[in-house]
């Protein structure tokens, strides 16, 4: 690969702990940053160097989307705010017939392109494949390689049925309707041991320096039996892989923990500790209904929490304890979550809501501030994957993942404070150029790796069948709606001793 000089920009790197941008040039040698020097001080033979003009541009590290699911990107815009336990039956892949390899490729590409356009250079994709097999995994990997974006891929697994994870479903759902929870029937010949598929896929695609990284992805502790979690822990230890899971998204999940895990103090965090997973390799998404004791346990164990403020609001889960997590010293990263419950892979929305929801849920002056949000979206996200020394900063030796934003955009005029305007004013409109691993994947707002018009045409064609299947799924699950709403009502009647909504809840 040739060297590239990103010349004449303002470099904003919150990992330094300083929110003031530097007038600097960035020299990229191959896939890594070779030097960051004051403008005009890069010396040497420039004949073989490509120059990327960054005049009037803000240069920032590429964003790390630390929680995302590519499997339901075709469902964006399909739902109004809906309680999690109702929405999930309409969105999960197991509710649908198995998708074709081409559809899996298209949806993965579509999500990757949306991320790139929002300045996201690394995606933690916690993807559910139904069925889970090598062919479908290979289709996802190939799509990310085609898009040129970096991915930390976790193949999501679970083995505990829904009736055992959601309070009051057994009491409210008539026995003759419980089969509606089981999803689409699958030919037994297509079933494989998921851990075998995970290990085979990792061994087939892992190579040092590749943009495709791997992770272990138990869906959620209450959805996984102890034997499954212990096997996943063994895989994580054997291959030194990070572990991503969900925890306490909704009040229902917190209540289930109190009832089902009483021998573990009613705590999913203690259950994870019992299974040997509570350590620095673990990242937990959401954490809305963590209590104070559990927040301290996570901090002591150096577990990361990935906040997803937009989807938590849309799925009616409330506001995570952002300030307590921050003050406890928990590593906080940010995610954009599902296409169907966030509707946009947009880290600018996530950063802004991270700061503002902390403010509305805790009126005391203090953090998180704009610089904290930028760190959560960059180096803190990299830390969840064990890549803090590789990604998230504009510094010599780091991977060359950079985003150039147009300072002529109204969001930055006048330029009073780059970090605050990036977090509070920018919406993604100013993202002009994106570099991943030293390769320009978007330049002057044009995606360079794939032909977007061709992708749109192919997606629109695939949507004809997908919409038909989605309508059938939603017609089926609508029969359960009265019973699920009653279970939801009973759950909210419980007092857990704290709330995650303004007011009485």
N, C-alpha and C positions, 0 to 999 in steps of 0.2 A: 504494500500500500504506500502511496506517496504521502509526503508530509503536507500538512495544511496549516496555514497561519490565519487565525481568526483575529483580524486587525482592526483596531480603532474603536473597540466597544467599551462599555462600562461593565465590569465584572462584579456580580453580586453573589457572594458565597457565604451563606449564613453559618456554615460549619465552623468558620473562624471565630464565631461569637461576636462579630462586628457587622452591623447592618449597613454600613456605609460602602457603596460600590467603589471599585478601583478603576481608574482609567488605565487599562492594561491590554496587551496583546497575548493571545494564547497560542502556543505552538504545539501542534499535534503531530506526533511521529507514529505512524501506523495506527494502532488502536488506543494509544495512551497519550496523555498530556505530557509533553516534554518540558515545557517552561511556561511560566506566567510572569511576564515582565512589564514594567512601565512602558507605555507606548513608545515605539521607535527604538527600543533597546534590544530587540531580538537581532542577533548578529549571525553571520555565517553566509554560506552560499545559498541564495534564495532562488537560484535557477530552477531547482527541482521542487520548489514549494508552491502548492496551490494557495492563492490568497483569497480568503473569504472576507469581504468588506463588511465590518460590523459597525461602521459609523452610524451614530444615532441609534444604536441597538443596545439593549440590556442583555448581557450574557449570564445565564444562570445554569446550575447543574440540572440535568434532566430529572424530571419528577419520577418518584417511585410509587406506583399505585399498589399499595401493600395488601389490598383485598379486593378481588374481582372474580366474577364467574362468567366465562365466555359462553356458557351453554344456553343462556336465555336472552341473548342480545336481540333476537328477532322479536321479542315481546316488549320492547321499549314502547311506551305510550299506550299500553293496553290496560292499565289499572289506575284508578283513583286511589287515594290513601285508604289502606285496607289493613286490618289486623294481620299480623304475620301468619298466624295459624290458618287463616282463610286463604291468603294470597298464595302460600307455598304450594298448596295442592294444584293450583292452576299453572305453576311455573316450573316445577321440578321435572327434569328429563324422564324420570321413571313413570310419570303420568302419560307420556307420549309414546307412540310406536317408535322403535329404533330409527334413528335418522341416518340418511345416506352419508357416505364418506364425503361427497361433494358438498352437501349441506353443512357438515361439520367444518370443512375447509372454508366455506364462504362466511359462516358466522364468526369464525376465529379471525379471519382477515378483516372483516368489518369492524370488529371490536378493536383490533390492533390499529387500524387506520384512525379510528376515532380518538384513541389514546394519543397517537403521534400528533394529531392536529391540536391537542390540548397540552402538548409539551411533555407528555409521559413517555419516558424512554425505557422504563422497566415495569413489567406487569407481573404481579403475583396472581396467577390464574389458578384458582381452586375449582377445577373443572369436574363436573359430573358427566361421565359417559355411560350410556345405557344401550347395550351392554358394555361393560368394561373389557375391551380386548385390544390387542396390539395394533390392529388395523386402524381403529379409531384414534388411539394414542398417536400413531404415526401421522395421521392426517392433521392433528392439532400441531404437532412439532413442525411438520413441513410448512404449514401455514404461517407460523411465527417466523420461520427461517425466510420464507418468501417476503414477508412484510418488513423484515430487517430490524424488528424491535427485540429488545431483551425480555426474556420471560423466566420467571421462577415457577415451574409447573408442578402443581400438586394434584394428584388424582384422588378425588374425594370419595371416601368410603364410609359405610355405616352398616350395622347389622341388627339393630334393635328396632322392632316395628313401631309405627306411630302411636298405636294405642297405649304403649308403655312409656311414651315420652311426653304426653300432653294431658294435664289434669282434666278430669271430667269427661273425656271422650268416651270412655267405657260406659259411664253412667248416662250420657245423653244420646249417643248414636245407637239407634236400634241394631240389634244383632244382624238382621237381614240386610243391613246397609253397610256393614263394616268392610265388606269386600271392596267398596268404592275407594277405600284408603290405600289399597295395595298397589295401585298403579297399573300400568299396561302389562298383561301377561307376557312372559318371556319363555321362548322355547328352551327347555332344559339343556338342549345340546349347545346353546350359546353361552351357558353359564361357565365361568372359569373362576378359580380362586383369585380374588382381586389382588392379593399380595404377590402372587406369582407374576401377574401382569405388571404390577408396579416394579418389581425387581427386574424383570426382563426388559421393560421399557427403559429403565435407568441404565442398565448395562449396555443396551443397544445404542443409546443416544448420548451418554455422558462422555465428554472429553474436556480436558482443561482448556480454559480460554473461550469456550463456545458461549454464544449468547443464550442458549437454552440451559438453564440450571434446573435442579430438581428439589422437591420438598416432599415431605410426608403430610397427608391431609386427612386426618380423621374428621368427619363432618362436625361432630360436637361430642363432648364426653358422654352425655346421657344417651346419645344415639349409637354408642359403640360399647360392646361388651368388654369386660376386663381382658379376656383372652385376645380379642382383636387389638385393643390398645397396647397390650404387651408385645404382640407381634410387630406392630407398627414402631414401637419404641426400639425393638431389636434392629429393625431396618434402619432407623435413624442413627443408631449408634454404629452399626456396621459400616455405613457409607458417609457418616458425618453430615447428615442432611438436616436442615431446619424442619420444624414441625409447625404447621398452621392449622388452627381449628377455630370454631365458633365457641362463644360462651355467653350465657345470660343475655341473649338478644332481647327477650321479652319477659314480662312478669310471669307468664305461664311457665317459662323455663326455670325461673327462680323458685316458683312454688313447687314445681316437680322435683327440684333438687331437695327442698326441705322435706318433702314427703317420701321420696324414693331412696335418698341417700342419707337417711337419719343416722346410720352407723358411722358415717363420715362427717358428722356434724351438720348434715343438711347442706353440704358445700361441694360443688363441682370442683373447686380448686383443691380441696383435700382429696377428692377422688382421683384427680389427675396426679397428685403427689403419690398416692397409694400405687398408682400404675407406673410410677417412675418417669413421668413426663414433665414434671414441674422443674424446669431448668432454663438456662439461657438460650437453648435452641428453640424454645416454644414461643409462639406468637398467638395471641387470642384475639379474634375479631369481635368487635362490638363492646362487650362487657358493660352493658347498660345497667344491669341489675346486680352488679357487684356490691357487696356491703363493705364497710370500713375495714373489717378484719381481713377480708379477702384481698382488698387493695394492698394492705401491708404485706400479706403473704406473697403476692406477686412481685412486689418491690424487693423483698428479701431474696426471692429465688431468681431475680434478674429476668423475669418473663416480660416480653413486650406485649403491649396492647395496641391493636389497630382500630382506631376510631372510624366509624362510618356515619357521620352525622346526618347526611341527607336520607339515606335509606332507613335509619332509625326513626326519623320523623314520619316518613311516608308509610312505614309499616306499623305506625302507632305504638312504638316501643318506649318513647320518652328520650330523655337526654342523659347520656353517660356521665359518671362523676368525673368530669374532665379535670377540674381543679384539684380534687383529692389525689387523683392519679399523678398529676403533674407534681404536686408538692411531695408525694411519697418517693419521687425519683424514678417512676416507671418510664421505660422508653416508650414514647407515644409516637406511632406512625399514623398515616392516613390512608383510607381506601375509598374507592368510588362504588364498590359493590355491584350487585346485579344490574343488568340493563333494564330489567322489568320493575325494579323497586327504587332505582335512583334515576334512571332514564337518561343519564349523561355520564360519560367518563370524563370528568372535569375536575382537576385538582384545585382549580381556583375556587370553585364552589365549596369544596371540602375545607380548604384552608380558611376561608372566610367564616364558614359556619363553626369551625373549630374554635375560633376566637370568640365569636359572638354568642354561641350557646354557652360557653364557659362564663361569659359576662352575665347572661340572663339567669343562669342557674346559681350564680354566686356573685352578689353585688359588691363584694369587697374590691377595692382597687388592687390591681396586680395581674399576674400572668394568667393565661398565655398571651403573648404579644405577637406582632406580625413576624418577627424573626423566629419565634418559637414555631409558628405555623410553617414557615419555610423550611426549618430544620425537620419538622415532622414529615414534610412532603419529599424530603431528599435523603439526608444522611441517616435519619432515624429509620426510614423505611429500609435503606440498605442494611442497617444493623439487624433487622429482623431476619435477613437471609445470610447473616455472617459475612456481609460484603461491605462493611463500613470502611475498610481500607482500600476498597476498589471503586466504590460509587458514592455519589452524593456530594462531591466537592470539586471545585475547580482548582486543582493543585497538581504539581509535578508527580508523576507516577500513577495518577488515577486514570481509570478508564475514561476515554474521551466521549462522554455522554453530555451534550450541551444543548441548550435552547437559546435562541436569539429572539428577543421581543422588540417590536418596533416602538421606539420612544416617541414617534410622531403620533401614535394613537392617542385619542383624547384621554384615555385612562392615565396617561403619564404627562399630560400637559396641564399646568406647569409641573415640572419634576421637583417636588418638595422632599419626598422621602421614598426612595425606590422600593424598599421592602414593604412599607405600608401600602403603597399604591399597587404593588404586585398582588397583595393579599386582599385589599378592600376595594380596589377600583377595577382591576383587570378581570376579565371574564373568559379569556382565551382568544379574544379577537386579535390581540397583538402578536400572537405566536407566528413567527415568519419562517424560521429555519430550525430544523432539528437534526442533530448529529448523534448517531448511536455507534459506539465502538470506532470512532474516527470516520465513519461513513455518513455522508449527507443523505438522510432518508426523506427529508422535506426541505425544499429550498424555495424561497419566495412564495410560500403557501402551496406549492405543487408537490404532491407525493411523488417520489422518484422511483420507488421500488415496484409499484404495481400501477396498473391503469384503472383509476377509479371509475370512469364511466362504464368500463366492462364489468367491474365488480358490482356496480349498482344494477346493471341490467340482469346479471346472473342472480343477484339477491331477489330482485322483483319476480323473476321467474320461479325461484324456489319458494317464494312466499305463497304462491297459489296453493300448493299442497300443505304447507305449514299452517296457513290460516284455517283450512278445512279441519286439520287435526286439532288445532287449538280450540275451535268452536265446539268440537265434540267433547274435548276434555272439560271445558267450562260448563257445558250443558250437564255433564255427568256430576261434576263436583257441586253444582248449584243445588242439587238435591240434598246435599249435606249441610247447606248453609244455616238453616234454622237451628240445627243441633250444635254446630260449631259456635254460633253466636251465643247460645245458652251456656256452653262451656266457658266461653270468654267472659260472660257476665258473672258466672260463679267465681272465676279466677280473680276478677277485679274486686270482688267482695272481701277477699282476704287482706288482712293487714300484715305486711312483712316487717313493719317497724320503720320503714322509710319509703320514700316515693321518688319517682323520676319524672313527674310532671309538675308544673307550677300549680299550686293549690293543694287540694286534699289528697291527690293520688301520689 
